[in-house]
Amino acid sequence: MRKLFVLLVIAGLVIGFGFYRGWFRADKSRIKEDGHTAIVEASEVGSRVSEGVQEGVHKLTEGTQK
């Protein structure tokens, strides 16, 4: 029980220090930038998947026309 109490005190100190140092503050410009980056990367992944699907369909249709 004593170890749990010590662990909770240490965790509280670390969390308190983190708030004091600003580790948990949200930077709105950074959030907006990260959101834009995520949208761009998702779009690129979607394009690659779409190209792969088109290639697969092309291969299937070539195989059935022979």
mmCIF file of the N, C-alpha and C atoms, coordinates in Angstrom:
data_MODEL
# 
_entry.id   MODEL 
# 
loop_
_atom_site.group_PDB 
_atom_site.id 
_atom_site.type_symbol 
_atom_site.label_atom_id 
_atom_site.label_alt_id 
_atom_site.label_comp_id 
_atom_site.label_asym_id 
_atom_site.label_entity_id 
_atom_site.label_seq_id 
_atom_site.pdbx_PDB_ins_code 
_atom_site.Cartn_x 
_atom_site.Cartn_y 
_atom_site.Cartn_z 
_atom_site.occupancy 
_atom_site.B_iso_or_equiv 
_atom_site.pdbx_formal_charge 
_atom_site.auth_seq_id 
_atom_site.auth_comp_id 
_atom_site.auth_asym_id 
_atom_site.auth_atom_id 
_atom_site.pdbx_PDB_model_num 
ATOM 1   N N  . MET A 1 1  ? 0.828   -1.189  0.000   1.00 0.00 ? 1  MET A N  1 
ATOM 2   C CA . MET A 1 1  ? 0.000   0.000   0.000   1.00 0.00 ? 1  MET A CA 1 
ATOM 3   C C  . MET A 1 1  ? 0.873   1.252   0.000   1.00 0.00 ? 1  MET A C  1 
ATOM 4   N N  . ARG A 1 2  ? 1.980   1.162   0.709   1.00 0.00 ? 2  ARG A N  1 
ATOM 5   C CA . ARG A 1 2  ? 2.880   2.310   0.792   1.00 0.00 ? 2  ARG A CA 1 
ATOM 6   C C  . ARG A 1 2  ? 3.527   2.597   -0.566  1.00 0.00 ? 2  ARG A C  1 
ATOM 7   N N  . LYS A 1 3  ? 3.849   1.522   -1.318  1.00 0.00 ? 3  LYS A N  1 
ATOM 8   C CA . LYS A 1 3  ? 4.449   1.692   -2.638  1.00 0.00 ? 3  LYS A CA 1 
ATOM 9   C C  . LYS A 1 3  ? 3.474   2.385   -3.596  1.00 0.00 ? 3  LYS A C  1 
ATOM 10  N N  . LEU A 1 4  ? 2.208   2.028   -3.506  1.00 0.00 ? 4  LEU A N  1 
ATOM 11  C CA . LEU A 1 4  ? 1.189   2.653   -4.333  1.00 0.00 ? 4  LEU A CA 1 
ATOM 12  C C  . LEU A 1 4  ? 1.084   4.142   -4.030  1.00 0.00 ? 4  LEU A C  1 
ATOM 13  N N  . PHE A 1 5  ? 1.095   4.482   -2.756  1.00 0.00 ? 5  PHE A N  1 
ATOM 14  C CA . PHE A 1 5  ? 1.040   5.883   -2.349  1.00 0.00 ? 5  PHE A CA 1 
ATOM 15  C C  . PHE A 1 5  ? 2.245   6.655   -2.892  1.00 0.00 ? 5  PHE A C  1 
ATOM 16  N N  . VAL A 1 6  ? 3.434   6.077   -2.780  1.00 0.00 ? 6  VAL A N  1 
ATOM 17  C CA . VAL A 1 6  ? 4.646   6.732   -3.278  1.00 0.00 ? 6  VAL A CA 1 
ATOM 18  C C  . VAL A 1 6  ? 4.555   6.904   -4.797  1.00 0.00 ? 6  VAL A C  1 
ATOM 19  N N  . LEU A 1 7  ? 4.067   5.896   -5.492  1.00 0.00 ? 7  LEU A N  1 
ATOM 20  C CA . LEU A 1 7  ? 3.909   5.971   -6.941  1.00 0.00 ? 7  LEU A CA 1 
ATOM 21  C C  . LEU A 1 7  ? 2.927   7.074   -7.323  1.00 0.00 ? 7  LEU A C  1 
ATOM 22  N N  . LEU A 1 8  ? 1.821   7.193   -6.604  1.00 0.00 ? 8  LEU A N  1 
ATOM 23  C CA . LEU A 1 8  ? 0.847   8.240   -6.888  1.00 0.00 ? 8  LEU A CA 1 
ATOM 24  C C  . LEU A 1 8  ? 1.425   9.629   -6.631  1.00 0.00 ? 8  LEU A C  1 
ATOM 25  N N  . VAL A 1 9  ? 2.206   9.767   -5.566  1.00 0.00 ? 9  VAL A N  1 
ATOM 26  C CA . VAL A 1 9  ? 2.832   11.056  -5.265  1.00 0.00 ? 9  VAL A CA 1 
ATOM 27  C C  . VAL A 1 9  ? 3.815   11.432  -6.378  1.00 0.00 ? 9  VAL A C  1 
ATOM 28  N N  . ILE A 1 10 ? 4.623   10.476  -6.815  1.00 0.00 ? 10 ILE A N  1 
ATOM 29  C CA . ILE A 1 10 ? 5.592   10.745  -7.885  1.00 0.00 ? 10 ILE A CA 1 
ATOM 30  C C  . ILE A 1 10 ? 4.856   11.113  -9.174  1.00 0.00 ? 10 ILE A C  1 
ATOM 31  N N  . ALA A 1 11 ? 3.802   10.369  -9.501  1.00 0.00 ? 11 ALA A N  1 
ATOM 32  C CA . ALA A 1 11 ? 3.026   10.666  -10.706 1.00 0.00 ? 11 ALA A CA 1 
ATOM 33  C C  . ALA A 1 11 ? 2.412   12.055  -10.621 1.00 0.00 ? 11 ALA A C  1 
ATOM 34  N N  . GLY A 1 12 ? 1.896   12.417  -9.453  1.00 0.00 ? 12 GLY A N  1 
ATOM 35  C CA . GLY A 1 12 ? 1.333   13.755  -9.262  1.00 0.00 ? 12 GLY A CA 1 
ATOM 36  C C  . GLY A 1 12 ? 2.374   14.846  -9.440  1.00 0.00 ? 12 GLY A C  1 
ATOM 37  N N  . LEU A 1 13 ? 3.566   14.609  -8.929  1.00 0.00 ? 13 LEU A N  1 
ATOM 38  C CA . LEU A 1 13 ? 4.641   15.595  -9.085  1.00 0.00 ? 13 LEU A CA 1 
ATOM 39  C C  . LEU A 1 13 ? 5.041   15.747  -10.552 1.00 0.00 ? 13 LEU A C  1 
ATOM 40  N N  . VAL A 1 14 ? 5.150   14.640  -11.255 1.00 0.00 ? 14 VAL A N  1 
ATOM 41  C CA . VAL A 1 14 ? 5.523   14.698  -12.669 1.00 0.00 ? 14 VAL A CA 1 
ATOM 42  C C  . VAL A 1 14 ? 4.439   15.425  -13.469 1.00 0.00 ? 14 VAL A C  1 
ATOM 43  N N  . ILE A 1 15 ? 3.186   15.112  -13.213 1.00 0.00 ? 15 ILE A N  1 
ATOM 44  C CA . ILE A 1 15 ? 2.088   15.766  -13.926 1.00 0.00 ? 15 ILE A CA 1 
ATOM 45  C C  . ILE A 1 15 ? 2.039   17.260  -13.592 1.00 0.00 ? 15 ILE A C  1 
ATOM 46  N N  . GLY A 1 16 ? 2.201   17.593  -12.320 1.00 0.00 ? 16 GLY A N  1 
ATOM 47  C CA . GLY A 1 16 ? 2.227   19.002  -11.920 1.00 0.00 ? 16 GLY A CA 1 
ATOM 48  C C  . GLY A 1 16 ? 3.365   19.759  -12.582 1.00 0.00 ? 16 GLY A C  1 
ATOM 49  N N  . PHE A 1 17 ? 4.548   19.150  -12.612 1.00 0.00 ? 17 PHE A N  1 
ATOM 50  C CA . PHE A 1 17 ? 5.697   19.774  -13.261 1.00 0.00 ? 17 PHE A CA 1 
ATOM 51  C C  . PHE A 1 17 ? 5.451   19.926  -14.754 1.00 0.00 ? 17 PHE A C  1 
ATOM 52  N N  . GLY A 1 18 ? 4.793   18.932  -15.351 1.00 0.00 ? 18 GLY A N  1 
ATOM 53  C CA . GLY A 1 18 ? 4.477   18.999  -16.777 1.00 0.00 ? 18 GLY A CA 1 
ATOM 54  C C  . GLY A 1 18 ? 3.555   20.160  -17.101 1.00 0.00 ? 18 GLY A C  1 
ATOM 55  N N  . PHE A 1 19 ? 2.536   20.375  -16.266 1.00 0.00 ? 19 PHE A N  1 
ATOM 56  C CA . PHE A 1 19 ? 1.661   21.524  -16.476 1.00 0.00 ? 19 PHE A CA 1 
ATOM 57  C C  . PHE A 1 19 ? 2.427   22.826  -16.284 1.00 0.00 ? 19 PHE A C  1 
ATOM 58  N N  . TYR A 1 20 ? 3.300   22.866  -15.290 1.00 0.00 ? 20 TYR A N  1 
ATOM 59  C CA . TYR A 1 20 ? 4.107   24.059  -15.026 1.00 0.00 ? 20 TYR A CA 1 
ATOM 60  C C  . TYR A 1 20 ? 5.004   24.384  -16.214 1.00 0.00 ? 20 TYR A C  1 
ATOM 61  N N  . ARG A 1 21 ? 5.592   23.368  -16.815 1.00 0.00 ? 21 ARG A N  1 
ATOM 62  C CA . ARG A 1 21 ? 6.501   23.571  -17.945 1.00 0.00 ? 21 ARG A CA 1 
ATOM 63  C C  . ARG A 1 21 ? 5.763   23.725  -19.274 1.00 0.00 ? 21 ARG A C  1 
ATOM 64  N N  . GLY A 1 22 ? 4.451   23.501  -19.296 1.00 0.00 ? 22 GLY A N  1 
ATOM 65  C CA . GLY A 1 22 ? 3.674   23.672  -20.515 1.00 0.00 ? 22 GLY A CA 1 
ATOM 66  C C  . GLY A 1 22 ? 3.696   22.475  -21.441 1.00 0.00 ? 22 GLY A C  1 
ATOM 67  N N  . TRP A 1 23 ? 3.977   21.310  -20.924 1.00 0.00 ? 23 TRP A N  1 
ATOM 68  C CA . TRP A 1 23 ? 4.040   20.110  -21.750 1.00 0.00 ? 23 TRP A CA 1 
ATOM 69  C C  . TRP A 1 23 ? 2.676   19.720  -22.296 1.00 0.00 ? 23 TRP A C  1 
ATOM 70  N N  . PHE A 1 24 ? 1.610   20.124  -21.638 1.00 0.00 ? 24 PHE A N  1 
ATOM 71  C CA . PHE A 1 24 ? 0.273   19.660  -22.003 1.00 0.00 ? 24 PHE A CA 1 
ATOM 72  C C  . PHE A 1 24 ? -0.568  20.745  -22.671 1.00 0.00 ? 24 PHE A C  1 
ATOM 73  N N  . ARG A 1 25 ? 0.024   21.867  -23.008 1.00 0.00 ? 25 ARG A N  1 
ATOM 74  C CA . ARG A 1 25 ? -0.716  22.945  -23.665 1.00 0.00 ? 25 ARG A CA 1 
ATOM 75  C C  . ARG A 1 25 ? -0.877  22.613  -25.141 1.00 0.00 ? 25 ARG A C  1 
ATOM 76  N N  . ALA A 1 26 ? -2.048  22.965  -25.660 1.00 0.00 ? 26 ALA A N  1 
ATOM 77  C CA . ALA A 1 26 ? -2.319  22.717  -27.077 1.00 0.00 ? 26 ALA A CA 1 
ATOM 78  C C  . ALA A 1 26 ? -1.951  23.963  -27.874 1.00 0.00 ? 26 ALA A C  1 
ATOM 79  N N  . ASP A 1 27 ? -1.074  23.799  -28.835 1.00 0.00 ? 27 ASP A N  1 
ATOM 80  C CA . ASP A 1 27 ? -0.682  24.882  -29.733 1.00 0.00 ? 27 ASP A CA 1 
ATOM 81  C C  . ASP A 1 27 ? -1.591  24.806  -30.957 1.00 0.00 ? 27 ASP A C  1 
ATOM 82  N N  . LYS A 1 28 ? -2.519  25.762  -31.070 1.00 0.00 ? 28 LYS A N  1 
ATOM 83  C CA . LYS A 1 28 ? -3.535  25.692  -32.121 1.00 0.00 ? 28 LYS A CA 1 
ATOM 84  C C  . LYS A 1 28 ? -2.936  25.709  -33.517 1.00 0.00 ? 28 LYS A C  1 
ATOM 85  N N  . SER A 1 29 ? -1.877  26.465  -33.723 1.00 0.00 ? 29 SER A N  1 
ATOM 86  C CA . SER A 1 29 ? -1.269  26.497  -35.057 1.00 0.00 ? 29 SER A CA 1 
ATOM 87  C C  . SER A 1 29 ? -0.633  25.144  -35.382 1.00 0.00 ? 29 SER A C  1 
ATOM 88  N N  . ARG A 1 30 ? -0.053  24.508  -34.372 1.00 0.00 ? 30 ARG A N  1 
ATOM 89  C CA . ARG A 1 30 ? 0.556   23.190  -34.577 1.00 0.00 ? 30 ARG A CA 1 
ATOM 90  C C  . ARG A 1 30 ? -0.522  22.142  -34.870 1.00 0.00 ? 30 ARG A C  1 
ATOM 91  N N  . ILE A 1 31 ? -1.648  22.239  -34.179 1.00 0.00 ? 31 ILE A N  1 
ATOM 92  C CA . ILE A 1 31 ? -2.752  21.307  -34.407 1.00 0.00 ? 31 ILE A CA 1 
ATOM 93  C C  . ILE A 1 31 ? -3.276  21.475  -35.827 1.00 0.00 ? 31 ILE A C  1 
ATOM 94  N N  . LYS A 1 32 ? -3.423  22.720  -36.281 1.00 0.00 ? 32 LYS A N  1 
ATOM 95  C CA . LYS A 1 32 ? -3.905  22.978  -37.638 1.00 0.00 ? 32 LYS A CA 1 
ATOM 96  C C  . LYS A 1 32 ? -2.911  22.433  -38.666 1.00 0.00 ? 32 LYS A C  1 
ATOM 97  N N  . GLU A 1 33 ? -1.625  22.639  -38.416 1.00 0.00 ? 33 GLU A N  1 
ATOM 98  C CA . GLU A 1 33 ? -0.580  22.141  -39.317 1.00 0.00 ? 33 GLU A CA 1 
ATOM 99  C C  . GLU A 1 33 ? -0.591  20.619  -39.372 1.00 0.00 ? 33 GLU A C  1 
ATOM 100 N N  . ASP A 1 34 ? -0.708  19.973  -38.210 1.00 0.00 ? 34 ASP A N  1 
ATOM 101 C CA . ASP A 1 34 ? -0.758  18.512  -38.170 1.00 0.00 ? 34 ASP A CA 1 
ATOM 102 C C  . ASP A 1 34 ? -1.992  17.973  -38.894 1.00 0.00 ? 34 ASP A C  1 
ATOM 103 N N  . GLY A 1 35 ? -3.121  18.665  -38.743 1.00 0.00 ? 35 GLY A N  1 
ATOM 104 C CA . GLY A 1 35 ? -4.337  18.257  -39.431 1.00 0.00 ? 35 GLY A CA 1 
ATOM 105 C C  . GLY A 1 35 ? -4.184  18.347  -40.937 1.00 0.00 ? 35 GLY A C  1 
ATOM 106 N N  . HIS A 1 36 ? -3.566  19.428  -41.391 1.00 0.00 ? 36 HIS A N  1 
ATOM 107 C CA . HIS A 1 36 ? -3.331  19.590  -42.834 1.00 0.00 ? 36 HIS A CA 1 
ATOM 108 C C  . HIS A 1 36 ? -2.403  18.489  -43.342 1.00 0.00 ? 36 HIS A C  1 
ATOM 109 N N  . THR A 1 37 ? -1.343  18.205  -42.596 1.00 0.00 ? 37 THR A N  1 
ATOM 110 C CA . THR A 1 37 ? -0.403  17.150  -42.981 1.00 0.00 ? 37 THR A CA 1 
ATOM 111 C C  . THR A 1 37 ? -1.113  15.799  -43.060 1.00 0.00 ? 37 THR A C  1 
ATOM 112 N N  . ALA A 1 38 ? -1.973  15.516  -42.097 1.00 0.00 ? 38 ALA A N  1 
ATOM 113 C CA . ALA A 1 38 ? -2.698  14.247  -42.085 1.00 0.00 ? 38 ALA A CA 1 
ATOM 114 C C  . ALA A 1 38 ? -3.622  14.135  -43.295 1.00 0.00 ? 38 ALA A C  1 
ATOM 115 N N  . ILE A 1 39 ? -4.268  15.237  -43.663 1.00 0.00 ? 39 ILE A N  1 
ATOM 116 C CA . ILE A 1 39 ? -5.163  15.216  -44.820 1.00 0.00 ? 39 ILE A CA 1 
ATOM 117 C C  . ILE A 1 39 ? -4.377  14.955  -46.100 1.00 0.00 ? 39 ILE A C  1 
ATOM 118 N N  . VAL A 1 40 ? -3.230  15.617  -46.242 1.00 0.00 ? 40 VAL A N  1 
ATOM 119 C CA . VAL A 1 40 ? -2.402  15.435  -47.432 1.00 0.00 ? 40 VAL A CA 1 
ATOM 120 C C  . VAL A 1 40 ? -1.909  13.989  -47.522 1.00 0.00 ? 40 VAL A C  1 
ATOM 121 N N  . GLU A 1 41 ? -1.426  13.443  -46.405 1.00 0.00 ? 41 GLU A N  1 
ATOM 122 C CA . GLU A 1 41 ? -0.920  12.070  -46.412 1.00 0.00 ? 41 GLU A CA 1 
ATOM 123 C C  . GLU A 1 41 ? -2.036  11.071  -46.691 1.00 0.00 ? 41 GLU A C  1 
ATOM 124 N N  . ALA A 1 42 ? -3.215  11.301  -46.133 1.00 0.00 ? 42 ALA A N  1 
ATOM 125 C CA . ALA A 1 42 ? -4.344  10.402  -46.387 1.00 0.00 ? 42 ALA A CA 1 
ATOM 126 C C  . ALA A 1 42 ? -4.742  10.451  -47.860 1.00 0.00 ? 42 ALA A C  1 
ATOM 127 N N  . SER A 1 43 ? -4.680  11.627  -48.442 1.00 0.00 ? 43 SER A N  1 
ATOM 128 C CA . SER A 1 43 ? -4.993  11.771  -49.864 1.00 0.00 ? 43 SER A CA 1 
ATOM 129 C C  . SER A 1 43 ? -3.987  11.002  -50.719 1.00 0.00 ? 43 SER A C  1 
ATOM 130 N N  . GLU A 1 44 ? -2.707  11.088  -50.359 1.00 0.00 ? 44 GLU A N  1 
ATOM 131 C CA . GLU A 1 44 ? -1.677  10.359  -51.098 1.00 0.00 ? 44 GLU A CA 1 
ATOM 132 C C  . GLU A 1 44 ? -1.876  8.852   -50.990 1.00 0.00 ? 44 GLU A C  1 
ATOM 133 N N  . VAL A 1 45 ? -2.195  8.388   -49.796 1.00 0.00 ? 45 VAL A N  1 
ATOM 134 C CA . VAL A 1 45 ? -2.438  6.958   -49.602 1.00 0.00 ? 45 VAL A CA 1 
ATOM 135 C C  . VAL A 1 45 ? -3.651  6.527   -50.416 1.00 0.00 ? 45 VAL A C  1 
ATOM 136 N N  . GLY A 1 46 ? -4.695  7.336   -50.407 1.00 0.00 ? 46 GLY A N  1 
ATOM 137 C CA . GLY A 1 46 ? -5.886  7.027   -51.193 1.00 0.00 ? 46 GLY A CA 1 
ATOM 138 C C  . GLY A 1 46 ? -5.586  6.942   -52.677 1.00 0.00 ? 46 GLY A C  1 
ATOM 139 N N  . SER A 1 47 ? -4.727  7.840   -53.147 1.00 0.00 ? 47 SER A N  1 
ATOM 140 C CA . SER A 1 47 ? -4.343  7.807   -54.565 1.00 0.00 ? 47 SER A CA 1 
ATOM 141 C C  . SER A 1 47 ? -3.593  6.532   -54.900 1.00 0.00 ? 47 SER A C  1 
ATOM 142 N N  . ARG A 1 48 ? -2.680  6.126   -54.014 1.00 0.00 ? 48 ARG A N  1 
ATOM 143 C CA . ARG A 1 48 ? -1.914  4.898   -54.262 1.00 0.00 ? 48 ARG A CA 1 
ATOM 144 C C  . ARG A 1 48 ? -2.828  3.680   -54.256 1.00 0.00 ? 48 ARG A C  1 
ATOM 145 N N  . VAL A 1 49 ? -3.772  3.655   -53.335 1.00 0.00 ? 49 VAL A N  1 
ATOM 146 C CA . VAL A 1 49 ? -4.711  2.528   -53.272 1.00 0.00 ? 49 VAL A CA 1 
ATOM 147 C C  . VAL A 1 49 ? -5.558  2.498   -54.538 1.00 0.00 ? 49 VAL A C  1 
ATOM 148 N N  . SER A 1 50 ? -6.025  3.662   -54.957 1.00 0.00 ? 50 SER A N  1 
ATOM 149 C CA . SER A 1 50 ? -6.840  3.742   -56.168 1.00 0.00 ? 50 SER A CA 1 
ATOM 150 C C  . SER A 1 50 ? -6.059  3.260   -57.377 1.00 0.00 ? 50 SER A C  1 
ATOM 151 N N  . GLU A 1 51 ? -4.805  3.660   -57.501 1.00 0.00 ? 51 GLU A N  1 
ATOM 152 C CA . GLU A 1 51 ? -3.965  3.205   -58.617 1.00 0.00 ? 51 GLU A CA 1 
ATOM 153 C C  . GLU A 1 51 ? -3.782  1.687   -58.575 1.00 0.00 ? 51 GLU A C  1 
ATOM 154 N N  . GLY A 1 52 ? -3.580  1.155   -57.378 1.00 0.00 ? 52 GLY A N  1 
ATOM 155 C CA . GLY A 1 52 ? -3.423  -0.291  -57.245 1.00 0.00 ? 52 GLY A CA 1 
ATOM 156 C C  . GLY A 1 52 ? -4.667  -1.043  -57.642 1.00 0.00 ? 52 GLY A C  1 
ATOM 157 N N  . VAL A 1 53 ? -5.812  -0.511  -57.258 1.00 0.00 ? 53 VAL A N  1 
ATOM 158 C CA . VAL A 1 53 ? -7.076  -1.152  -57.622 1.00 0.00 ? 53 VAL A CA 1 
ATOM 159 C C  . VAL A 1 53 ? -7.267  -1.099  -59.132 1.00 0.00 ? 53 VAL A C  1 
ATOM 160 N N  . GLN A 1 54 ? -6.952  0.034   -59.736 1.00 0.00 ? 54 GLN A N  1 
ATOM 161 C CA . GLN A 1 54 ? -7.096  0.153   -61.192 1.00 0.00 ? 54 GLN A CA 1 
ATOM 162 C C  . GLN A 1 54 ? -6.176  -0.832  -61.912 1.00 0.00 ? 54 GLN A C  1 
ATOM 163 N N  . GLU A 1 55 ? -4.955  -0.995  -61.424 1.00 0.00 ? 55 GLU A N  1 
ATOM 164 C CA . GLU A 1 55 ? -4.026  -1.965  -62.020 1.00 0.00 ? 55 GLU A CA 1 
ATOM 165 C C  . GLU A 1 55 ? -4.578  -3.384  -61.894 1.00 0.00 ? 55 GLU A C  1 
ATOM 166 N N  . GLY A 1 56 ? -5.124  -3.695  -60.723 1.00 0.00 ? 56 GLY A N  1 
ATOM 167 C CA . GLY A 1 56 ? -5.687  -5.020  -60.506 1.00 0.00 ? 56 GLY A CA 1 
ATOM 168 C C  . GLY A 1 56 ? -6.856  -5.296  -61.425 1.00 0.00 ? 56 GLY A C  1 
ATOM 169 N N  . VAL A 1 57 ? -7.728  -4.314  -61.588 1.00 0.00 ? 57 VAL A N  1 
ATOM 170 C CA . VAL A 1 57 ? -8.876  -4.473  -62.480 1.00 0.00 ? 57 VAL A CA 1 
ATOM 171 C C  . VAL A 1 57 ? -8.389  -4.639  -63.914 1.00 0.00 ? 57 VAL A C  1 
ATOM 172 N N  . HIS A 1 58 ? -7.388  -3.866  -64.294 1.00 0.00 ? 58 HIS A N  1 
ATOM 173 C CA . HIS A 1 58 ? -6.838  -3.975  -65.652 1.00 0.00 ? 58 HIS A CA 1 
ATOM 174 C C  . HIS A 1 58 ? -6.269  -5.370  -65.893 1.00 0.00 ? 58 HIS A C  1 
ATOM 175 N N  . LYS A 1 59 ? -5.538  -5.898  -64.924 1.00 0.00 ? 59 LYS A N  1 
ATOM 176 C CA . LYS A 1 59 ? -4.968  -7.237  -65.059 1.00 0.00 ? 59 LYS A CA 1 
ATOM 177 C C  . LYS A 1 59 ? -6.063  -8.297  -65.156 1.00 0.00 ? 59 LYS A C  1 
ATOM 178 N N  . LEU A 1 60 ? -7.113  -8.121  -64.364 1.00 0.00 ? 60 LEU A N  1 
ATOM 179 C CA . LEU A 1 60 ? -8.224  -9.082  -64.412 1.00 0.00 ? 60 LEU A CA 1 
ATOM 180 C C  . LEU A 1 60 ? -8.920  -9.045  -65.757 1.00 0.00 ? 60 LEU A C  1 
ATOM 181 N N  . THR A 1 61 ? -9.152  -7.840  -66.265 1.00 0.00 ? 61 THR A N  1 
ATOM 182 C CA . THR A 1 61 ? -9.847  -7.752  -67.547 1.00 0.00 ? 61 THR A CA 1 
ATOM 183 C C  . THR A 1 61 ? -8.968  -8.251  -68.682 1.00 0.00 ? 61 THR A C  1 
ATOM 184 N N  . GLU A 1 62 ? -7.658  -8.062  -68.607 1.00 0.00 ? 62 GLU A N  1 
ATOM 185 C CA . GLU A 1 62 ? -6.749  -8.605  -69.625 1.00 0.00 ? 62 GLU A CA 1 
ATOM 186 C C  . GLU A 1 62 ? -6.781  -10.130 -69.613 1.00 0.00 ? 62 GLU A C  1 
ATOM 187 N N  . GLY A 1 63 ? -6.822  -10.701 -68.420 1.00 0.00 ? 63 GLY A N  1 
ATOM 188 C CA . GLY A 1 63 ? -6.815  -12.151 -68.292 1.00 0.00 ? 63 GLY A CA 1 
ATOM 189 C C  . GLY A 1 63 ? -8.088  -12.792 -68.818 1.00 0.00 ? 63 GLY A C  1 
ATOM 190 N N  . THR A 1 64 ? -9.188  -12.100 -68.730 1.00 0.00 ? 64 THR A N  1 
ATOM 191 C CA . THR A 1 64 ? -10.464 -12.685 -69.202 1.00 0.00 ? 64 THR A CA 1 
ATOM 192 C C  . THR A 1 64 ? -10.667 -12.495 -70.693 1.00 0.00 ? 64 THR A C  1 
ATOM 193 N N  . GLN A 1 65 ? -9.899  -11.580 -71.319 1.00 0.00 ? 65 GLN A N  1 
ATOM 194 C CA . GLN A 1 65 ? -10.086 -11.314 -72.744 1.00 0.00 ? 65 GLN A CA 1 
ATOM 195 C C  . GLN A 1 65 ? -9.255  -12.238 -73.605 1.00 0.00 ? 65 GLN A C  1 
ATOM 196 N N  . LYS A 1 66 ? -8.339  -12.993 -73.039 1.00 0.00 ? 66 LYS A N  1 
ATOM 197 C CA . LYS A 1 66 ? -7.479  -13.880 -73.832 1.00 0.00 ? 66 LYS A CA 1 
ATOM 198 C C  . LYS A 1 66 ? -8.176  -15.117 -74.300 1.00 0.00 ? 66 LYS A C  1 
# 
